[in-house]
Each structure stands twice: as structure tokens, then as C-alpha cells.
Amino acid sequence: MKKYSLRDPIPNNIDIVLKNYDPLVRSMLFSRGIVDFETADKFLYPDYITHLHDPFLLKDMKKVVDRILKAIKKKEKIAIFSDYDADGIPGAVVLHDFFKKIGYENFVNYIPLRNEEGFGLNDDAIKNLCDQKVDLLITIDCGITDVGEVDYINECGMEVIITDHHIPGKKLPKAFAIINPKQKGDNYPEKMLCGSGVIFKVIQALIIKIKEEKLFDWKDGQEKWLLDMVGLATLSDMVPLLGENRVLSYFGMKVLQKSPRIGLIKLFSLLKINSHTATEDDIAFMITPRINAASRMGIPRDAFQLLSTTDETEAGVLAEHLNKINDERKGVVGSMVKEIKKRLEERNEDMKHVFVFGNPEWKPSLLGLVANSFSDEHNRPVFFWGREGNKDGDSLIKGSCRAGGDTDVVSLMEKANGISGDVFVDYGGHKGAGGFSVLQKDIHTLEDRLNKAYEELSKEKKIIPDILIDKKLSLDEVNWSNYSQVEKFAPFGLDNPKPLFLFEDVEISVLKLFGKEKNHLELKFKNSKGKDVCAIAFFSTEEKFPVSVRAGKKINLVATMEKSQFRNFPELRLRIVDIF
């Protein structure tokens, strides 16, 4: 069972510093570590001009700008090599669209097949691009650890510019230049940009140089229309939504709401989302999965085409296609979830600290999605594995892991490798999510070793702390005035979560299940004025919670506050997180 505790109240001295803001806003700022007026003002009122950093602060930026402009002037062939996910693909669209806007046509986009080619640069793709007489290769969201592949690119007579945001290895590739705020010696103030954010900084720098040299007729602010893709990627890639990412996601959402991009318009329409009122939840739960479905279930190029096409018919066909393969993906993931739940029930043993489940028939590309649901539900780390094809030999198992609570899964894997020799052939990721590979001979001991590692780490610190509730509210405080204060913090995401509110000892007046399959829960409560306060939980029933949930019963409710736009009618409601 999840454990909750209320956040510490805002200290009096900080409360005074932030006195110009509403009390609810003050406490939410404090919980995000914002304790001075200047930082608070920047957070609540992002400014596109003054709150973005100078792109030339990134190491190698001048070198990159000069090289790309040289390629353009000499009409060299450029290849844009991007990752296949909802960060790399929007990033590829950003650079594609920029080249189109300046009238440069001598370039190609290459996106590797997830299941056949894997992540990052690969020799077959490099040979393919070399055969196409490419002069300059630009990576997006990949390449920082591809030392051997970059050597091969150099042997082929191409030059490569790496733009990436992943953590560099001990040895850097011998690229012409590298743009990565995480590389050694880079003093750029924002280290946590996503891949699309990094390539957008390159474009900002290119525009500065273009305007200085009057190379093209570039209208001031024209690049803002690219922020729909940067915003989509920033929200999709689970980077912290603070600092510069706050600005990019904030304005990214504004552009997404009025984007003329025909592929997005078709997808919004198909999913019955009003684009003008779309939220970060619509992006994260509806748009992002369909972009990722292209690589998980088929060809990632389809998602790129959807986002970059100007042809209305093609956009409509691709929107339908991505929606269809996403439904297929849901079916496959659903069967995996069902199998894991059954195996959990059959265990007949105490709950372990870390869950490990696998099946040689499972697609590794889908396991992150399965892991997400289990880590949240059980509030503990989960490691799921599968195997696909013979590319890496029959003995290699691949998987995904998610944290659950505040566990650092990378530290957990590091500790497991240190206990009795390496169990992981390879692993990586960040605190909340990661990937790994294990030899088949070691897979049967993986759970025991991870649980031992968990226990070792728990001696050093509390691994899964209580979930923090922002504030205790009454049902009377569920009102538009308070929601308007909460809304100032959107878009929500990593390090800027939706605030959690506790409603203690509230009586359920109505309970009903809704939806075609009656698999969504709605509860109603009465405030002191006798008005209904509605709370919902999608894909949930009354049996999901650790206490009895029925009409007439008093419960403790943990929920977020949200505005529903169902049928274009604004309704204020609560989204159920837990009941105890």
C-alpha cells in the first residue's frame, strides 16, 4: 500500500517573500524549490525572448553553425540521422522544416528501424548514406556513445556533427563537432534539454548568423512555429519541466494549440481532441503513444511523415494508420499485463521489493509501457525482459525497468553489478526509467540480485519515500478560483508534477461506472452548499483500492484538480489518484 504524508508548510520568511501571490500558489512554488520572487516570476510568467539562453554558450556551437552554413552555400548533401522515438522524430521534423523554410533541398532524413537496427548509428545505415554521396551527417538525439560508428563515418569520407542530450561515455566519438550540454567542458546553463531542444538551439544559432550575414529572408520569430515539435518532444521525453524546458514546453503547448501542421490537425480530429484546448495530458497519453507506436510496431518513418507532410490526404491516411497500429500495440501490451498479473497472483509469497518478470516471446520495445503501469500500481521498481530476433545472438535478453516511488533504477543496477560480479551486460537510463541487457544464463538470478541490491541501498537511504501531498483541502475549495491558481503551473511533468490534494473523511454520495465497458469510475460528493463535486478514475473500479468504496461510505481521497472539456463543455472535477 502506498504511503502518503503532507508536505512541510511554507516557512514564514519565504511566505513573506512570495506574499504577492495567492496562498495556494505560494505553497506550490515552495514545494518545487522556488523560494525567491525573481525565480517565481520567471516560472509563472515565462518569456520567450529573455528566458532562453544564448545558443552560442553551447560548446562547439560556432563551429557547427559555420559548418552547416558552409554545406548550404556549397550545396553539399546533408543527412539528418535521428532517433526513432517521440523526441528524435519531432527533432528530425524541426531540422527538416527549417531547411525547407530557407529553401534548402539537398538533404535526406534517415530514421533507423527500432527492432532491426537498434538505437543510434549503425554500419548498414552509414554505408547506405555514403552510397547516397552524403557529405555531412547531423545526428539528433543519438550518437554521443557511437565511437566506432563515427570512426566508420570518417573512413567513408563524410563529416559528422553529433547533437545529443544523453550522458557521454568515457570516450567521445571523433566527430567534426558535438553539441551536448552534458559533455565535459560545456558551460551551458541548462543541462537537461531533450534531443529536440538541443537541435532547436542549433537552429536558433543558425538564425542569428543568417540574419547577421543576410543570407536568407528570415522573418523575426518565424522559428516559433517549430516549437510545436520541441514542446511535443520535451513533454514526451520525461525531462524536468523547469528552467529552459519550462519555457520550451510552455510555448510549445501554445503553438500546439494553434499549429497549422496538417498531420497534427488530422490526428487531433481523429482522437476527438479539441486542439485549441489541448493539454499536456492529451499530448502525453494520446499523441505521444501514436508517434512511438510507429517504431514499436512498424516503421518510424510513418510518424515522421505524419508530422512533416503538407499533403492533406497523406496526413489523413497516416493518422488512421498510426491510430490502428497503436490499437494493436495496446492489445499486445494488454496481454502482457494480463500474464504478469496472473503470475503475481500465483506466487503465493511475500511481496518482493523489486519485481522481475519476463518471457522470451515478449517484444522488448513494448516492455517500458508494461513496466510503467506496474511500477505506478505497486509503488516499487519493476524489471521486465524479453527477446527478439537473433541480432545479438540467442543468449542476450533485453528489458526495460521503471522506478516506482523515488528509487533510482540506475543506482539499483549499478549496485546489483557490484554485489557479486556483473549481472548486466549493459544498462543505462535515468533515475526513473532505464533499459538493460542480460545473458540468458544470468536471467534466473536477476530478481534475487536486484532485491539484495535494493536492501543494500535501503541501508544507505530510504529507497521509496512517502508520496507527498501538497495540501489538505475541503470540498468547498474545489472551485474555479483555486483551479485558476493551479493552472498557472501547467504544463505539468517531471519535477513539476500536478499538485496532489487530500480530502479527508468525505462521504461518497454516488458511485457509478461509465464507458462502453463500464471500466471507468465516477464518484460524487456534496460540498457544504449541497453542490456535487465529481471525481473520476479512468480504467479503474471500486475494487482497485485498499478500502471499501461505496455510496454512503466516508473515505480519504487523494486527487488532482482538472478542467474537463468533454463535448466542449468546461467542467471542474477531481482526478482520483488513491483512496484509503
C-alpha positions, 0 to 999 in steps of 0.5 A: 500500500502506498504511503502518503504524508503532507508536505512541510508548510511554507516557512514564514520568511519565504511566505513573506517573500512570495506574499504577492501571490495567492496562498495556494500558489505560494505553497506550490512554488515552495514545494518545487524549490522556488523560494525567491520572487525573481525565480517565481516570476520567471516560472509563472510568467515565462518569456520567450525572448529573455528566458532562453539562453544564448545558443552560442554558450553551447560548446562547439556551437560556432563551429557547427553553425559555420559548418552547416552554413558552409554545406548550404552555400556549397550545396553539399548533401546533408543527412539528418540521422535521428532517433526513432522515438517521440523526441528524435522524430519531432527533432528530425521534423524541426531540422527538416522544416527549417531547411525547407523554410530557407529553401534548402533541398539537398538533404535526406532524413534517415530514421533507423528501424527500432527492432532491426537496427537498434538505437543510434548509428549503425554500419548498414545505415552509414554505408547506405548514406555514403552510397547516397554521396552524403557529405555531412551527417547531423545526428539528433538525439543519438550518437554521443556513445557511437565511437566506432560508428563515427570512426566508420563515418570518417573512413567513408569520407563524410563529416559528422556533427553529433547533437545529443542530450544523453550522458557521454561515455568515457570516450567521445566519438571523433566527430567534426563537432558535438553539441551536448550540454552534458559533455565535459567542458560545456558551460551551458546553463541548462543541462537537461534539454531533450534531443529536440531542444538541443537541435532547436538551439542549433537552429536558433544559432543558425538564425542569428548568423543568417540574419547577421550575414543576410543570407536568407529572408528570415522573418523575426520569430518565424522559428516559433512555429517549430516549437510545436515539435520541441514542446511535443518532444520535451513533454514526451521525453520525461525531462524536468519541466523547469528552467529552459524546458519550462519555457520550451514546453510552455510555448510549445503547448501554445503553438500546439494549440494553434499549429497549422501542421496538417498531420497534427490537425488530422490526428487531433480530429481523429482522437476527438481532441479539441486542439485549441484546448489541448493539454499536456495530458492529451499530448502525453497519453494520446499523441505521444503513444501514436508517434512511438507506436510507429517504431514499436510496431512498424516503421518510424518513418510513418510518424515522421511523415505524419508530422512533416507532410503538407499533403492533406490526404497523406496526413489523413491516411497516416493518422488512421494508420498510426491510430490502428497500429497503436490499437494493436500495440495496446492489445499486445501490451494488454496481454502482457499485463494480463500474464504478469498479473496472473503470475503475481497472483500465483506466487503465493509469497511475500511481496518482493521489493523489486519485481522481475518478470519476463518471457522470451516471446515478449517484444522488448520495445513494448516492455517500458509501457508494461513496466510503467503501469506496474511500477505506478500500481505497486509503488516499487521498481519493476524489471521486465525482459524479453527477446527478439530476433537473433541480432545479438545472438540467442543468449542476450535478453533485453528489458526495460525497468521503471522506478516506482516511488523515488528509487533510482533504477540506475543506482539499483543496477549499478549496485546489483553489478557490484554485489557479486560480479556483473549481472548486466551486460549493459544498462543505462537510463535515468533515475526513473526509467532505464533499459538493460541487457542480460545473458540468458544464463544470468536471467534466473538470478536477476530478481534475487540480485536486484532485491539484495541490491535494493536492501543494500541501498535501503541501508544507505537511504530510504529507497521509496519515500512517502508520496507527498501531498501538497495540501489538505483541502475541503470540498468547498475549495474545489472551485474555479478560483483555486483551479485558476491558481493551479493552472498557472503551473501547467504544463505539468511533468517531471519535477513539476508534477500536478499538485496532489490534494487530500480530502479527508473523511468525505462521504461518497454520495454516488458511485457509478461506472461509465464507458462502453465497458463500464471500466471507468469510475465516477464518484460524487460528493456534496460540498457544504452548499449541497453542490456535487463535486465529481471525481473520476478514475479512468480504467479503474473500479471500486475494487482497485483500492485498499478500502471499501468504496461505496455510496454512503461510505466516508473515505480519504481521497487523494486527487488532482484538480482538472478542467474537463472539456468533454463535448466542449463543455468546461467542467471542474472535477477531481482526478482520483489518484488513491483512496484509503 
